Amino acid sequence: MKTNISIAYIDFGDRFDPNGTSGIERKKLSQIHELEKLGHVKRLAFYPKRKKNFLVNISRLLPYFPSTFPFVYNEKQLAGIDVVYFRKPSYIDRYTIRLLKDIKKLNPEGLILFEIPTYPYDKEKAGLGKYPLLMKDRWNRRKLHKYVNRIVLIAAKDKEVFKIPTITISNGIDFSRTRLREIPKSSSDDVHGIIVGNFEFWHGLDRIIKGMKAYYKKSKSVRKFILHIVGPTNNVLRIDQETEELIALGLIRLYGGLTFTELEKVYNVVSLSFEAFGLHRRFPGQISSSVKSREYGAKGLPIISACKIDYIPEDYPYFLKVSEDESPIDIESMIKFHDYVYSVEAQIVAAEIRDFAEKKCSSEVMMSPIISFCTDYYYS
């Protein structure tokens, strides 16, 4: 029976400041914190050494070149490991498989848990420019079963993926690091809402902006609804004349990426939050398990979304589900929802939302199936 488990946490991607906007980085840190309950954890984070350019982007499409970025490792880093928690890179390529093969060779009795944050993911890799990368992924992921003991899925029900049994978890965050928002002291009846993300077409940002255009076309004297957008929008936001006017009037506020400290200041002026309005574009009926939905809950914010959220029942009084289609979001219905929610004191609303979220999606709840599986494997 093992008495001291050695764990490696392996992830790929840009380096993030824990104080940055990235909820993903904060999720990783909370996962590592929970894994430390099993034993010593070392993190092997692989990240690009240079910026992408035209030649790099072209080379990624070729069969024998890395699909993400080149990375190197020392076999000494991989030896003597009992559990590997391996977060899937953007694409599974021959270099991903080689790393897994080397880990298994050095630790034949060790566990390899392979997290796929979004599954199925083929549709989000759609597009002519991404097709060669997807083909390489499809070719290489067939080999995962040789080395991986369990696939870790987020809010999915598949019992087996790529011939490998699964463990299902839900996303979670460390509530001790995310404070309840401050309730704004204002006599204004303006309604402020926030949407946070590294925006892609499936966030459906266009739907809420179309809704705002329709809302303000009716009259310039309607009750103000202000949308705060935090995160890069270059891929999705087309700024036409109407959008430009809404920005100029301060009705749409674009922040780009913010540090977590800066983001908290925005949270302190809003009273609604928005999940996603276009997940059906990627996979109809998809249920969200996003990190931001957890942070919204921790901040004590009611959530509006076109998709279901895994930890929130549809009849939850602080959740409004809108249509899962391409129609503009009805701003008036959101304002009515806002007024219904805040018919009681805002501080009570915020506290109730946070308390509910903490019971459902803390980092401890998130990693409980992983901790149980590893404990049973090594201690039973």
C-alpha positions in Angstrom: 0.0 0.0 0.0 1.3 3.4 -1.0 2.1 5.8 1.8 3.4 8.8 -0.1 1.9 9.5 -3.5 3.9 11.5 -6.0 1.8 13.5 -8.5 2.6 15.4 -11.6 0.2 18.0 -13.0 0.9 18.6 -16.7 -0.7 21.4 -18.7 -0.1 23.4 -21.9 -0.8 26.9 -23.1 0.1 30.5 -22.5 1.5 31.4 -19.1 -1.1 33.1 -17.0 -0.8 35.4 -14.0 -2.9 34.0 -11.1 -4.1 37.6 -10.7 -5.1 37.8 -14.4 -8.5 37.5 -16.0 -8.0 33.8 -16.7 -10.4 31.7 -14.7 -8.7 28.7 -16.2 -5.5 29.4 -14.4 -7.3 29.8 -11.1 -9.1 26.5 -11.8 -5.7 24.8 -12.4 -4.3 26.2 -9.1 -7.4 24.9 -7.2 -7.0 21.5 -8.8 -3.4 21.3 -7.7 -4.4 22.4 -4.2 -6.9 19.6 -4.0 -4.4 17.0 -5.4 -2.0 18.0 -2.6 -4.4 16.1 -0.3 -3.0 12.9 -1.9 0.7 13.8 -1.7 3.4 16.0 -3.2 2.4 17.7 -6.5 4.9 19.1 -9.1 3.6 21.1 -12.0 5.0 20.7 -15.5 3.6 23.6 -17.5 4.6 23.8 -21.1 4.1 27.1 -22.9 5.2 28.7 -26.2 8.7 30.0 -26.2 8.0 32.4 -29.1 5.1 34.3 -30.6 3.2 32.8 -33.4 4.0 34.1 -36.9 3.0 33.1 -40.4 5.6 30.4 -40.8 4.8 28.9 -37.4 1.1 28.9 -38.2 1.7 27.1 -41.5 4.1 24.6 -40.0 1.4 23.6 -37.4 -0.7 22.3 -40.3 1.9 19.9 -41.6 1.8 16.2 -40.5 5.1 15.9 -38.6 5.1 19.3 -37.0 3.7 20.2 -33.5 0.0 21.1 -33.7 0.3 23.5 -30.7 4.0 24.4 -30.1 7.3 22.7 -29.6 8.1 21.6 -26.1 10.9 19.7 -24.4 11.2 17.7 -21.2 13.7 15.8 -19.2 13.0 12.2 -18.4 14.2 12.8 -14.9 11.1 15.1 -14.4 8.9 12.2 -15.3 10.4 9.4 -13.2 9.0 8.1 -9.9 5.5 9.5 -10.5 2.4 7.6 -9.2 -0.3 9.8 -10.6 -0.2 12.1 -13.6 -3.0 14.6 -14.1 -2.7 15.6 -17.8 -4.7 18.4 -19.2 -5.4 18.0 -22.9 -3.5 20.5 -25.1 -5.4 22.4 -27.8 -4.7 19.5 -30.2 -3.5 15.9 -29.6 -0.5 15.4 -31.8 2.4 12.9 -32.1 4.3 14.9 -29.4 1.5 14.5 -26.9 1.5 10.8 -27.5 5.3 10.6 -27.2 5.1 12.4 -23.8 2.4 10.0 -22.6 4.4 7.0 -23.9 7.5 8.1 -22.0 5.6 8.7 -18.8 4.1 5.2 -19.0 7.5 3.6 -19.8 9.1 5.3 -16.8 6.1 4.6 -14.5 4.4 1.4 -15.8 2.3 1.0 -12.6 1.4 4.7 -12.4 -2.0 6.2 -13.1 -2.5 8.6 -16.0 -5.6 10.8 -15.9 -6.3 12.8 -19.1 -8.6 15.7 -18.7 -10.6 16.9 -21.7 -12.2 20.2 -20.7 -14.7 20.2 -23.5 -16.2 17.0 -25.1 -17.1 16.4 -27.8 -14.8 19.1 -29.2 -14.6 18.5 -33.0 -17.1 21.2 -33.8 -15.2 23.9 -32.0 -12.2 23.0 -34.2 -14.3 23.6 -37.3 -13.1 25.7 -40.2 -10.9 25.1 -43.2 -7.8 26.6 -41.5 -8.2 24.2 -38.5 -9.1 21.1 -40.5 -5.5 19.7 -40.9 -5.1 20.1 -37.1 -8.3 18.3 -36.4 -7.2 15.5 -38.7 -3.9 15.1 -36.8 -5.9 15.1 -33.5 -8.2 12.4 -34.7 -5.3 10.2 -35.9 -3.3 10.6 -32.7 -6.1 10.3 -30.1 -6.7 6.7 -31.3 -3.5 5.8 -29.5 -4.5 7.3 -26.1 -5.9 4.1 -24.8 -2.4 2.5 -24.8 -1.2 4.9 -22.1 -4.2 6.6 -20.3 -6.1 4.9 -17.5 -9.0 7.3 -17.3 -10.4 10.2 -19.4 -11.6 13.0 -17.1 -14.7 14.8 -18.6 -16.3 18.0 -17.4 -20.1 17.7 -17.0 -20.4 14.9 -19.7 -22.2 11.6 -19.4 -20.1 9.4 -21.7 -19.0 6.2 -20.0 -16.2 5.7 -22.4 -14.2 8.0 -24.8 -11.5 6.8 -27.2 -11.9 3.2 -25.8 -11.0 4.6 -22.3 -13.3 4.6 -19.2 -14.2 8.0 -18.0 -14.4 9.9 -14.7 -16.9 12.8 -14.8 -16.3 15.9 -12.7 -17.8 19.4 -12.8 -15.7 22.6 -12.8 -15.1 24.3 -9.5 -13.2 27.2 -8.0 -11.5 28.0 -4.7 -14.2 30.2 -3.0 -11.7 31.3 -0.4 -9.9 33.3 -3.1 -13.0 34.8 -4.6 -14.8 37.4 -2.5 -18.5 38.2 -2.5 -19.0 41.4 -4.6 -19.7 44.7 -3.0 -23.2 45.8 -3.5 -23.3 49.2 -5.3 -24.8 52.1 -3.3 -26.7 54.0 -6.0 -30.1 55.5 -6.4 -29.9 55.0 -10.2 -32.3 52.5 -11.7 -29.8 51.6 -14.5 -29.2 47.9 -15.0 -25.6 46.8 -15.3 -24.7 43.3 -16.6 -21.3 41.6 -17.2 -20.1 38.9 -19.6 -16.5 37.5 -19.2 -14.7 35.3 -21.6 -12.0 34.6 -24.2 -14.7 35.3 -26.8 -15.5 32.9 -29.6 -18.6 32.5 -31.9 -20.2 30.1 -29.4 -20.4 32.8 -26.7 -23.1 34.4 -28.7 -22.0 38.0 -27.9 -23.7 39.1 -31.2 -27.1 38.1 -29.9 -27.1 40.3 -26.8 -25.7 43.3 -28.9 -28.4 42.8 -31.5 -30.9 42.8 -28.6 -29.4 46.1 -27.3 -29.7 47.7 -30.7 -33.4 46.7 -30.9 -34.0 47.9 -27.4 -32.5 51.3 -27.9 -34.1 51.8 -31.3 -37.5 51.9 -29.7 -36.7 55.0 -27.7 -33.6 56.9 -26.5 -35.4 57.5 -23.2 -35.8 53.9 -22.2 -34.4 52.6 -18.9 -30.6 52.2 -19.3 -29.1 48.8 -19.7 -25.3 48.8 -19.7 -23.3 45.8 -20.9 -19.7 45.3 -19.5 -17.6 43.0 -21.7 -14.4 41.7 -20.2 -12.0 39.8 -22.4 -10.6 39.8 -26.0 -13.4 40.4 -28.6 -11.3 40.6 -31.8 -12.6 37.3 -33.1 -16.3 38.0 -32.7 -17.2 41.7 -32.4 -18.0 43.6 -35.5 -18.2 47.2 -34.6 -20.7 48.8 -37.0 -22.2 52.3 -36.7 -24.9 51.3 -34.2 -22.5 49.4 -32.0 -20.1 52.4 -32.2 -22.9 54.6 -30.9 -23.7 52.3 -28.0 -20.0 52.3 -27.1 -19.8 56.1 -27.4 -22.8 56.5 -25.1 -21.2 54.1 -22.5 -23.9 51.5 -22.9 -21.4 49.0 -24.1 -18.1 49.0 -22.2 -15.2 47.1 -23.6 -12.4 46.3 -21.1 -10.3 43.7 -22.9 -8.3 41.6 -20.6 -8.1 42.6 -16.9 -6.2 41.5 -13.9 -8.4 39.8 -11.3 -8.1 42.8 -9.1 -9.3 45.0 -11.9 -12.1 42.5 -12.8 -13.4 42.7 -9.2 -13.9 46.4 -9.6 -16.2 45.7 -12.5 -18.1 43.0 -10.6 -18.8 45.6 -7.9 -20.8 47.8 -10.3 -23.0 45.1 -11.9 -26.1 43.2 -10.8 -26.5 40.6 -13.6 -24.2 38.2 -15.3 -24.3 36.4 -18.6 -23.1 32.9 -19.4 -23.3 32.0 -23.1 -25.9 32.6 -25.8 -24.4 30.5 -28.6 -23.3 27.1 -27.3 -25.9 25.5 -29.6 -23.7 26.6 -32.5 -21.0 24.2 -31.3 -23.2 21.4 -30.0 -27.0 21.6 -29.7 -28.2 21.1 -26.1 -24.8 21.4 -24.6 -24.7 22.0 -20.9 -22.2 24.5 -19.6 -19.7 23.8 -16.8 -17.7 27.0 -17.4 -15.4 28.4 -14.7 -17.0 31.8 -15.1 -20.4 30.4 -14.1 -18.8 29.4 -10.8 -17.2 32.8 -10.4 -20.5 34.5 -11.1 -22.0 32.4 -8.4 -19.2 33.2 -6.0 -19.7 36.9 -6.6 -23.4 36.5 -5.8 -24.7 37.4 -9.3 -27.9 36.1 -10.9 -27.1 34.4 -14.2 -28.8 34.6 -17.6 -28.0 32.0 -20.3 -29.3 30.3 -23.4 -27.8 27.0 -22.3 -28.3 25.0 -19.2 -25.7 25.2 -16.5 -24.7 21.9 -14.8 -25.0 23.1 -11.2 -28.2 25.2 -11.5 -31.7 23.8 -11.8 -33.8 25.5 -14.4 -36.4 26.6 -11.7 -33.7 28.2 -9.6 -35.0 31.7 -8.8 -31.7 33.4 -9.6 -31.4 31.9 -13.1 -33.1 33.0 -16.3 -32.8 30.7 -19.4 -33.4 32.4 -22.7 -34.1 30.8 -26.1 -31.4 28.6 -27.5 -31.5 30.0 -31.1 -30.3 32.9 -33.2 -32.9 35.5 -32.1 -31.7 38.8 -30.5 -31.8 38.7 -26.7 -34.8 40.5 -25.3 -33.4 43.2 -23.0 -36.8 44.1 -21.6 -37.3 40.5 -20.3 -33.8 40.7 -18.7 -34.7 43.9 -16.9 -38.0 42.4 -15.7 -36.0 39.4 -14.3 -33.6 41.9 -12.6 -36.4 43.7 -10.9 -38.1 40.5 -9.8 -34.8 39.2 -8.3 -34.1 42.5 -6.5 -37.5 42.9 -5.1 -35.7 41.9 -1.9 -32.5 43.4 -0.5 -29.6 42.9 -2.9 -27.2 41.8 0.0 -29.6 38.9 0.8 -29.7 37.9 -2.9 -26.0 37.9 -3.3 -25.4 35.9 -0.1 -28.0 33.3 -1.0 -26.5 32.8 -4.5 -22.9 32.5 -3.2 -24.0 30.0 -0.5 -25.8 27.8 -3.1 -22.8 27.9 -5.5 -20.3 27.1 -2.8 -22.2 23.9 -1.9 -22.4 22.9 -5.5 -19.1 23.8 -7.2 -16.2 24.4 -4.8 -12.8 23.0 -5.8 -13.3 20.3 -3.2 -16.5 19.2 -4.8 -14.9 19.4 -8.3 -12.0 17.1 -7.5 -13.8 14.7 -5.1 -14.2 11.9 -7.8 -10.5 12.2 -8.7 -9.4 12.0 -5.1 -11.7 9.0 -4.5 -10.5 7.2 -7.6 -6.8 7.6 -6.7 -7.4 6.8 -3.1 -9.2 3.6 -3.9 -6.5 2.6 -6.5 -3.6 3.0 -4.0 -5.1 2.5 -0.6 -7.9 -0.1 -1.0 
